[in-house]
Amino acid sequence: FIGTYATVYFSTLALLFTGIESGVLDPVYVMSWVSEDTDAKSTVQVVTEFMDHYSWTRPYVPIVENNPEVANLGVAWIAVKFTEPIRFGVTVAIVPRLARY
């Protein structure tokens, strides 16, 4: 179960990150799933403002500001967190079939 869940998790993260990096998914639209205040801001601004609210992520703000792809990874990671129920359901559905195989 753990291996299957990890595979589904990282596959979802990779698909979302690739979609955002390639331009297929708009990162501001993806962030609008979580935050209501994303108009007229870049992805980097939205992510750094979000990170600046927490003391444990505040030291990483300069890294995100200097590397926009890290901001896109952050957006993808946040979106993956909101797919938890779907990912869990998919994993529960496919583990018995994989175990029989």
N, C-alpha and C positions, 0 to 999 in steps of 0.2 A: 504494500500500500504506500509506504513512504517513498519508494523509488518512483512509482507511478505518479504520485502527487507532485513530487519534485519535477518530474518531466513535464507534467501539465503546467505547473507554475512557471518554469523557465521558458517553455514554449510560448505561453501567453505573453510573458514579459518581452521575449525576443520579437514576437509578431507586432506588439504595440510599439516597441521602440523602433523597429524597422519601418513601420507605417508612418510614424512621426518624422523620423529622419529623412525618409524619401519624399515626404510631402503629401502622401495619400491621406493621412489623418492630420487635421489641423490641431496643433497642441493647445491653442487657446480654447477651441471647442471642447477638447478632452478635459481641460482644466475647468471648464464651465460646469462639468458634472459635479465638481467638488466645491468650487468657489464661485460666488456670484459677481465678484468684482474683478473681471478680467478684460473689460473693454478698454481699448486704446493702450494696452500694455503688451510688451513682448513677453515671450515665455520665460525668459531669464528673469525679468522683473517680477513676474507672478511667483515663480519658484523661490527667488531670493527673499521676497517679502514674507512668504509662507515660512521659510526656514528661519528668518530673523525673529520670529515669534517664540522660538524655543531655544533655550540656552545650550542644549546639547547639539543643535545643528548650526548655531550661529557661527562657530569657527570655520565652517565649510562654505560660507557664503562667497568669499573671494574666489574659491575654486570654481564655483558654478558661474560666477560673473565672467571669469576668464575663459571658460570652456562651455560654449552653448550646448554642445552635445550632451554634457552632463545634466543640463536642465531638461533636455528631452528625455534622458533616462529617468530623471526624477518624475516627470509627468507620466511616463509609462509605468513606473513603479507605483505611483499613487493610483492610477487607473486599475492596475492589477489587483490592488487591495480591495477595490470595489467589485471585482469579479469573483471574490471568495466563494459565495454560495454556488455559483455556476461551476467553478473549478472543482469544488468539493463534490458536487453532484455527478459531474462527468467522471471523476476519479472513482467514486463508489460504483458507478455503473460499469466501468470497464475493468476493474480489478478482478471480479469473478471470472470473466471471460479470459483474461490474461493468465489467471491461476490455473484454469482448466487446460489452457494451451501449453 
